[in-house]
Amino acid sequence: MATKGEQSRQRILEASRSIILESGIGKLSHGAIAEVLDISKSAIHWHFPTKDDLLKALIDDYLEHLQAEEKRHETPFIASGFSPEDAVLPAMRLWYLDFRENRAGWVGLGSQLLSLSSRHPALVEPIRAWYKSLYDRIGRSSADTVRGYVAMMVFDGFFNSSKMGVMTLSDEEMDAMQMHVLREAYAARPDMLEVIEAVIGSGERM
């Protein structure tokens, strides 16, 4: 069971996420959180002495979300016999299907937090390192290296365009392009491609 202090910390983070989603990260402050929660600013400073401390905690939570989603969408491929490295690219397809639904507001939150990269690059370094780890794993996978990297860049483009609200392709066009780059990446491994298409087809019908 979470302690009272841990519960208070989570309430502050939840209020912070709400402020970011409703008003933008520029409006996040200890005072704004105190107003939302009807508590003193000193109570917030006790948990997060500075705004950077608060932002770091939000980024750490967002990174945990990314890692959990990555693992969740890789699981059906690993269960089908894929190595963790080979599960990365096809997992991106299943992940995007969930991502574009944006059920819990993570898309907007991620967009706002990543906007810090130009002003506070050190704060987003953990997320940058996580992205690098994905590309490193693709480089060790059975996919053609160049085509695998191209596929990952395509998925990055879909995720980021959706975060910014500038995606212009239809769902059908996005689906076709994503499957195309997966087939290209694993063209030399028809056995693996067959599993990928079967798992993705099952996931799309869920």
LINTABEL-V496254 format. One record per run of one state. SS is the DSSP state (alpha for helix, beta for strand, coil for the rest). FROM is the first residue (numbers start at 1). TO is the last residue. If there is no record, write none. Layout:
SS;FROM;TO  SS;FROM;TO
This chain:
coil;1;3  alpha;4;23  coil;24;24  alpha;25;27  coil;28;29  alpha;30;37  coil;38;40  alpha;41;47  coil;48;50  alpha;51;79  coil;80;83  alpha;84;99  coil;100;105  alpha;106;118  coil;119;124  alpha;125;139  coil;140;144  alpha;145;164  coil;165;170  alpha;171;185  coil;186;189  alpha;190;204  coil;205;206
